[in-house]
């Protein structure tokens, strides 16, 4: 009959190889499980993050509902109410007075507030969940510029208000005259050496001679930046083109030795080593004598 084909001998697998194979299978399975778990965790984090993002940026919880505006006490001027209205109107126009508080840029708010001419400095703070606080330092009027219209200037030379003769500050602050200025807008800074020196002079008087500073009516600056201080009684104190701060000790010595400037028609500080001056009585006598000698015009 037919011969039986012999089977090949069965390969022998040692127990060690079977264990290594089992460990590889188990390791692969564990890695798959860990990867699946990580994917689930990442997916959960993404979902929670998206929901948190929606809560933070799209819910009404952080909606800006209140803007508090406070003024630094040292800079109060009595004009707080109109300045606050200007600030709120500016924020509304720029789209910074509403929306989500978290998304609101405090630096943009600060720049917008400081663009209001009467505001010198602003500090902005968020108060969660829905309040914005702004602390404002005002610009204060230092002098008035004779211009059309009259310009109210602060100590840094910034135009903060336009006035007419009917406005109250016209009676309260000294004028600076003689400057040739073009068209000026609110918030512009006046670039003038004469104005800078006039402000220095007035600041020096306020610190060293406040009584005399209160008597100043005008500071005139000519085309060569020579300053003349005019007091309310008409006295002229001529400082010239030098830095007026340098002349203050000379003026103080003159007042100490010869009395208050108001009794003089002029005091000339422009010369070194001497201070020419004329009493008002002497000036009046000279004017009277000059008028008496003046020829009479015939009709």
VOPAGU-2260 file (C-alpha; in pm, 1 decimal, decimal comma):
REM VOPAGU-2260
SITE   aa  ch    i         X         Y         Z
SITE  UNK   A    0       0,0       0,0       0,0
SITE  UNK   A    1     106,3     360,5      49,3
SITE  UNK   A    2     398,7     459,1     264,2
SITE  UNK   A    3     320,7     701,4     553,3
SITE  UNK   A    4     492,4    1037,1     525,1
SITE  UNK   A    5     674,2    1111,8     841,8
SITE  UNK   A    6     589,6    1439,4    1026,3
SITE  UNK   A    7     865,4    1694,1    1081,7
SITE  UNK   A    8     981,9    1701,3    1434,2
SITE  UNK   A    9     797,1    1958,5    1654,5
SITE  UNK   A   10    1011,5    2251,5    1755,8
SITE  UNK   A   11    1058,7    2277,8    2124,5
SITE  UNK   A   12     964,7    2618,8    2283,3
SITE  UNK   A   13    1126,5    2677,9    2611,4
SITE  UNK   A   14     926,5    2820,0    2903,4
SITE  UNK   A   15    1153,5    3131,1    2910,8
SITE  UNK   A   16    1060,4    3229,0    2555,7
SITE  UNK   A   17     692,2    3185,8    2628,6
SITE  UNK   A   18     722,8    3415,1    2929,9
SITE  UNK   A   19     907,3    3682,6    2730,7
SITE  UNK   A   20     641,8    3668,1    2461,0
SITE  UNK   A   21     367,4    3700,8    2718,0
SITE  UNK   A   22     542,8    3998,5    2874,6
SITE  UNK   A   23     567,2    4170,1    2533,5
SITE  UNK   A   24     199,8    4115,0    2469,2
SITE  UNK   A   25     106,6    4242,3    2813,4
SITE  UNK   A   26     341,9    4542,8    2773,9
SITE  UNK   A   27     185,2    4631,9    2440,3
SITE  UNK   A   28    -159,8    4603,0    2590,4
SITE  UNK   A   29     -62,4    4824,1    2885,7
SITE  UNK   A   30      82,0    5087,8    2654,1
SITE  UNK   A   31    -237,0    5087,6    2450,3
SITE  UNK   A   32    -441,7    5126,5    2766,0
SITE  UNK   A   33    -217,2    5409,5    2892,4
SITE  UNK   A   34    -232,1    5584,3    2555,1
SITE  UNK   A   35    -608,7    5555,0    2549,9
SITE  UNK   A   36    -627,1    5690,8    2905,2
SITE  UNK   A   37    -398,8    5983,1    2814,1
SITE  UNK   A   38    -615,0    6060,7    2513,1
SITE  UNK   A   39    -919,8    6058,9    2735,8
SITE  UNK   A   40    -749,6    6287,5    2988,0
SITE  UNK   A   41    -632,8    6526,9    2715,1
SITE  UNK   A   42    -979,3    6528,0    2565,3
SITE  UNK   A   43   -1131,4    6597,6    2904,6
SITE  UNK   A   44    -883,4    6881,6    2965,3
SITE  UNK   A   45    -962,5    7031,5    2625,7
SITE  UNK   A   46   -1335,8    7013,7    2692,1
SITE  UNK   A   47   -1297,8    7161,3    3041,5
SITE  UNK   A   48   -1060,6    7429,5    2909,5
SITE  UNK   A   49   -1305,8    7524,6    2637,8
SITE  UNK   A   50   -1586,2    7543,3    2889,1
SITE  UNK   A   51   -1367,4    7750,1    3124,4
SITE  UNK   A   52   -1270,1    7979,6    2836,9
SITE  UNK   A   53   -1636,8    8024,8    2754,5
SITE  UNK   A   54   -1713,5    8101,0    3117,3
SITE  UNK   A   55   -1429,0    8351,8    3149,7
SITE  UNK   A   56   -1466,0    8532,5    2820,0
SITE  UNK   A   57   -1825,5    8487,3    2708,5
SITE  UNK   A   58   -2035,4    8467,9    3020,5
SITE  UNK   A   59   -2199,9    8764,9    3189,5
SITE  UNK   A   60   -2019,4    8698,0    3517,0
SITE  UNK   A   61   -1715,7    8910,0    3419,3
SITE  UNK   A   62   -1913,7    9170,4    3225,6
SITE  UNK   A   63   -1794,6    9523,1    3307,2
SITE  UNK   A   64   -2074,5    9684,5    3503,5
SITE  UNK   A   65   -1912,0    9971,2    3693,7
SITE  UNK   A   66   -1631,5   10220,7    3634,0
SITE  UNK   A   67   -1514,0   10408,6    3941,0
SITE  UNK   A   68   -1321,8   10733,2    3887,1
SITE  UNK   A   69   -1137,8   10893,5    4179,6
SITE  UNK   A   70    -922,3   11206,7    4181,7
SITE  UNK   A   71    -597,9   11257,1    4369,2
SITE  UNK   A   72    -668,7   11503,5    4649,1
SITE  UNK   A   73    -357,6   11710,1    4581,9
SITE  UNK   A   74    -473,7   11777,5    4226,2
SITE  UNK   A   75    -838,3   11867,9    4291,9
SITE  UNK   A   76    -938,8   12180,1    4100,1
SITE  UNK   A   77   -1316,6   12200,3    4127,5
SITE  UNK   A   78   -1352,5   12076,8    3769,1
SITE  UNK   A   79   -1384,5   11708,4    3865,1
SITE  UNK   A   80   -1742,1   11661,5    3740,2
SITE  UNK   A   81   -1682,2   11778,1    3379,5
SITE  UNK   A   82   -1350,5   11591,1    3365,8
SITE  UNK   A   83   -1523,5   11270,3    3476,1
SITE  UNK   A   84   -1783,3   11317,5    3200,9
SITE  UNK   A   85   -1504,9   11364,4    2946,0
SITE  UNK   A   86   -1332,1   11046,1    3065,3
SITE  UNK   A   87   -1649,4   10837,7    3046,7
SITE  UNK   A   88   -1734,9   10973,9    2700,8
SITE  UNK   A   89   -1381,8   10898,3    2579,6
SITE  UNK   A   90   -1396,1   10539,2    2707,6
SITE  UNK   A   91   -1737,3   10491,6    2547,3
SITE  UNK   A   92   -1619,1   10624,7    2210,4
SITE  UNK   A   93   -1312,8   10399,2    2218,2
SITE  UNK   A   94   -1514,9   10091,5    2314,2
SITE  UNK   A   95   -1336,9   10060,9    2650,2
SITE  UNK   A   96   -1635,1   10123,7    2875,1
SITE  UNK   A   97   -1807,7    9791,6    2821,8
SITE  UNK   A   98   -1749,0    9422,8    2751,6
SITE  UNK   A   99   -1559,3    9150,5    2935,2
SITE  UNK   A  100   -1335,5    9275,6    3216,8
SITE  UNK   A  101   -1078,2    8999,0    3163,2
SITE  UNK   A  102   -1032,2    9091,7    2798,1
SITE  UNK   A  103   -1006,0    9463,6    2876,0
SITE  UNK   A  104    -654,0    9604,2    2828,2
SITE  UNK   A  105    -575,1    9835,2    3124,8
SITE  UNK   A  106    -290,8    9997,5    2929,0
SITE  UNK   A  107    -532,6   10098,9    2652,9
SITE  UNK   A  108    -766,8   10241,7    2916,9
SITE  UNK   A  109    -479,4   10439,4    3072,4
SITE  UNK   A  110    -378,6   10588,5    2737,0
SITE  UNK   A  111    -738,2   10682,8    2659,1
SITE  UNK   A  112    -785,8   10853,9    2996,4
SITE  UNK   A  113    -455,2   11042,6    2972,0
SITE  UNK   A  114    -556,3   11172,9    2628,8
SITE  UNK   A  115    -817,4   11389,6    2803,0
SITE  UNK   A  116    -647,8   11733,9    2814,2
SITE  UNK   A  117    -713,3   11797,4    3184,4
SITE  UNK   A  118    -569,5   11458,3    3290,8
SITE  UNK   A  119    -198,3   11444,1    3371,9
SITE  UNK   A  120    -173,5   11084,9    3492,2
SITE  UNK   A  121    -404,4   10785,9    3534,8
SITE  UNK   A  122    -368,9   10457,3    3722,5
SITE  UNK   A  123    -603,6   10175,8    3615,4
SITE  UNK   A  124    -689,1    9866,0    3819,4
SITE  UNK   A  125    -930,9    9577,5    3761,5
SITE  UNK   A  126   -1151,8    9469,1    4048,8
SITE  UNK   A  127   -1303,8    9132,4    3964,9
SITE  UNK   A  128   -1559,1    9024,9    3880,5
SITE  UNK   A  129   -1694,8    9337,4    3708,1
SITE  UNK   A  130   -1550,5    9671,8    3827,8
SITE  UNK   A  131   -1283,4    9897,8    3680,5
SITE  UNK   A  132   -1117,4   10159,7    3902,1
SITE  UNK   A  133    -935,5   10466,0    3763,2
SITE  UNK   A  134    -738,7   10710,0    3976,7
SITE  UNK   A  135    -674,7   11043,0    3808,4
SITE  UNK   A  136    -424,3   11320,7    3868,0
SITE  UNK   A  137    -537,4   11643,3    3706,9
SITE  UNK   A  138    -342,0   11908,0    3526,2
SITE  UNK   A  139    -367,0   12237,5    3711,5
SITE  UNK   A  140    -366,2   12579,3    3549,6
SITE  UNK   A  141     -31,1   12752,6    3597,4
SITE  UNK   A  142     -61,2   13052,5    3363,2
SITE  UNK   A  143    -280,8   13193,5    3089,0
SITE  UNK   A  144    -145,0   13268,9    2743,5
SITE  UNK   A  145    -265,3   13584,2    2570,3
SITE  UNK   A  146    -391,3   13427,7    2249,9
SITE  UNK   A  147    -711,5   13407,2    2052,2
SITE  UNK   A  148    -873,6   13247,3    2244,6
SITE  UNK   A  149    -699,5   13271,2    2582,0
SITE  UNK   A  150    -517,4   12944,6    2656,7
SITE  UNK   A  151    -494,6   12791,5    3003,0
SITE  UNK   A  152    -153,1   12622,6    3039,4
SITE  UNK   A  153     -29,9   12384,9    3307,4
SITE  UNK   A  154     321,0   12373,8    3457,1
SITE  UNK   A  155     438,1   12142,5    3176,3
SITE  UNK   A  156     323,1   12379,0    2901,4
SITE  UNK   A  157      18,4   12171,0    2799,0
SITE  UNK   A  158    -295,9   12347,9    2674,6
SITE  UNK   A  159    -573,9   12227,9    2904,0
SITE  UNK   A  160    -852,8   12477,7    2839,1
SITE  UNK   A  161    -961,2   12759,2    2609,3
SITE  UNK   A  162   -1109,6   13063,0    2782,5
SITE  UNK   A  163   -1270,4   13398,8    2724,1
SITE  UNK   A  164   -1266,4   13709,5    2943,9
SITE  UNK   A  165   -1588,8   13589,4    3106,8
SITE  UNK   A  166   -1426,3   13281,1    3259,4
SITE  UNK   A  167   -1325,7   13291,9    3626,3
SITE  UNK   A  168    -959,6   13176,1    3582,6
SITE  UNK   A  169    -891,6   13498,9    3391,8
SITE  UNK   A  170    -918,8   13681,0    3726,0
SITE  UNK   A  171    -713,0   13425,6    3920,1
SITE  UNK   A  172    -400,2   13345,8    3717,2
SITE  UNK   A  173    -120,6   13556,1    3565,3
SITE  UNK   A  174     -84,5   13599,5    3190,6
SITE  UNK   A  175     212,1   13534,1    2967,4
SITE  UNK   A  176     219,9   13772,4    2673,9
SITE  UNK   A  177     438,9   13835,1    2371,8
SITE  UNK   A  178     462,8   13475,4    2244,8
SITE  UNK   A  179     394,6   13416,5    1878,6
SITE  UNK   A  180     192,9   13096,9    1855,2
SITE  UNK   A  181       8,4   12932,7    1572,6
SITE  UNK   A  182    -313,4   12740,4    1606,2
SITE  UNK   A  183    -318,7   12543,2    1931,0
SITE  UNK   A  184    -545,5   12252,9    2023,1
SITE  UNK   A  185    -638,6   12113,9    2361,5
SITE  UNK   A  186    -370,3   11872,2    2474,5
SITE  UNK   A  187     -95,2   12034,7    2266,0
SITE  UNK   A  188     232,5   12117,3    2435,4
SITE  UNK   A  189     356,7   12471,7    2372,4
SITE  UNK   A  190     714,6   12450,3    2244,0
SITE  UNK   A  191     850,5   12788,3    2349,6
SITE  UNK   A  192    1168,4   12877,1    2536,0
SITE  UNK   A  193    1005,4   13198,0    2653,2
SITE  UNK   A  194     713,8   13009,4    2809,2
SITE  UNK   A  195     950,0   12761,5    2975,8
SITE  UNK   A  196    1147,8   13042,5    3136,7
SITE  UNK   A  197     829,8   13225,6    3240,0
SITE  UNK   A  198     703,5   12909,9    3411,6
SITE  UNK   A  199    1038,2   12870,8    3587,5
SITE  UNK   A  200    1018,7   13229,7    3709,2
SITE  UNK   A  201     665,0   13193,0    3844,0
SITE  UNK   A  202     747,0   12860,5    4009,7
SITE  UNK   A  203    1051,4   13014,8    4177,8
SITE  UNK   A  204     841,7   13305,2    4306,8
SITE  UNK   A  205     573,6   13072,9    4444,8
SITE  UNK   A  206     834,6   12875,1    4637,8
SITE  UNK   A  207    1050,5   13162,5    4760,3
SITE  UNK   A  208     823,6   13469,4    4755,7
SITE  UNK   A  209     460,3   13353,4    4765,2
SITE  UNK   A  210     336,2   13699,2    4868,5
SITE  UNK   A  211     503,7   13855,6    4566,7
SITE  UNK   A  212     385,6   13570,7    4341,9
SITE  UNK   A  213      25,9   13655,2    4434,7
SITE  UNK   A  214      82,3   14010,4    4303,3
SITE  UNK   A  215     197,6   13902,7    3956,4
SITE  UNK   A  216     -33,6   14015,7    3679,8
SITE  UNK   A  217     168,8   13933,1    3369,1
SITE  UNK   A  218     498,5   13800,7    3241,6
SITE  UNK   A  219     592,5   13959,6    2911,9
SITE  UNK   A  220     833,8   13781,9    2679,3
SITE  UNK   A  221     972,0   13971,7    2378,3
SITE  UNK   A  222    1102,3   13824,1    2053,7
SITE  UNK   A  223    1447,4   13770,7    2209,9
SITE  UNK   A  224    1302,0   13583,9    2511,4
SITE  UNK   A  225    1369,1   13871,9    2750,8
SITE  UNK   A  226    1131,2   13855,0    3044,9
SITE  UNK   A  227     958,1   14140,5    3225,6
SITE  UNK   A  228     748,3   14067,2    3531,6
SITE  UNK   A  229     450,4   14304,3    3567,8
SITE  UNK   A  230     280,2   14334,2    3905,0
SITE  UNK   A  231     -84,6   14424,4    3962,1
SITE  UNK   A  232       3,9   14782,2    4051,1
SITE  UNK   A  233     197,7   14824,5    3726,9
SITE  UNK   A  234     549,9   14769,4    3860,7
SITE  UNK   A  235     786,9   14625,1    3601,3
SITE  UNK   A  236    1062,1   14388,8    3717,1
SITE  UNK   A  237    1296,1   14348,8    3420,5
SITE  UNK   A  238    1478,6   14013,9    3423,2
SITE  UNK   A  239    1622,9   14030,1    3071,3
SITE  UNK   A  240    1743,1   13731,6    2870,2
SITE  UNK   A  241    1932,4   13552,0    3148,7
SITE  UNK   A  242    1785,1   13261,9    3336,6
SITE  UNK   A  243    1538,7   13428,9    3575,7
SITE  UNK   A  244    1634,5   13186,8    3854,4
SITE  UNK   A  245    1981,6   13344,0    3858,4
SITE  UNK   A  246    1827,8   13685,7    3919,7
SITE  UNK   A  247    1614,8   13586,9    4218,2
SITE  UNK   A  248    1888,2   13643,1    4481,8
SITE  UNK   A  249    1942,7   13993,0    4341,5
SITE  UNK   A  250    1571,8   14067,4    4366,2
SITE  UNK   A  251    1557,9   13931,8    4721,6
SITE  UNK   A  252    1850,5   14154,8    4822,5
SITE  UNK   A  253    1682,2   14456,7    4660,3
SITE  UNK   A  254    1355,9   14393,1    4850,0
SITE  UNK   A  255    1541,2   14347,9    5177,1
SITE  UNK   A  256    1733,0   14675,4    5134,9
SITE  UNK   A  257    1484,9   14902,7    4957,1
SITE  UNK   A  258    1139,7   14766,0    5033,8
SITE  UNK   A  259     859,7   14599,5    4843,1
SITE  UNK   A  260     859,6   14626,6    4462,1
SITE  UNK   A  261     503,9   14762,9    4448,7
SITE  UNK   A  262     623,7   15115,7    4535,1
SITE  UNK   A  263     854,7   15126,2    4232,2
SITE  UNK   A  264     765,2   15199,7    3873,9
SITE  UNK   A  265    1036,1   14962,5    3753,8
SITE  UNK   A  266    1322,7   14752,3    3889,5
SITE  UNK   A  267    1592,1   14663,4    3639,1
SITE  UNK   A  268    1781,3   14340,2    3714,1
SITE  UNK   A  269    1956,5   14320,0    3379,1
SITE  UNK   A  270    2279,5   14496,1    3479,6
SITE  UNK   A  271    2561,8   14334,6    3674,1
SITE  UNK   A  272    2658,4   14502,1    3999,8
SITE  UNK   A  273    2371,6   14753,2    4010,9
SITE  UNK   A  274    1993,4   14756,5    4013,0
SITE  UNK   A  275    1843,2   15072,7    3862,0
SITE  UNK   A  276    1495,4   15146,4    3993,8
SITE  UNK   A  277    1248,3   15435,0    3998,9
SITE  UNK   A  278     984,5   15511,6    4259,4
SITE  UNK   A  279     631,6   15556,2    4130,2
SITE  UNK   A  280     618,7   15911,1    4271,7
SITE  UNK   A  281     929,8   16005,6    4072,5
SITE  UNK   A  282     789,7   15845,2    3757,7
SITE  UNK   A  283     464,0   16039,5    3802,8
SITE  UNK   A  284     656,2   16369,8    3843,4
SITE  UNK   A  285     853,8   16301,9    3528,7
SITE  UNK   A  286     541,0   16224,2    3329,5
SITE  UNK   A  287     379,7   16542,8    3455,8
SITE  UNK   A  288     685,1   16748,5    3367,0
SITE  UNK   A  289     704,6   16589,5    3022,6
SITE  UNK   A  290     338,3   16662,4    2954,5
SITE  UNK   A  291     386,0   17024,3    3061,6
SITE  UNK   A  292     676,9   17068,7    2819,4
SITE  UNK   A  293     498,8   16900,4    2531,0
SITE  UNK   A  294     404,0   17147,5    2254,8
SITE  UNK   A  295      35,9   17232,4    2222,5
SITE  UNK   A  296    -102,8   17156,3    1877,6
SITE  UNK   A  297    -279,7   17445,3    1708,0
SITE  UNK   A  298    -623,5   17390,2    1568,3
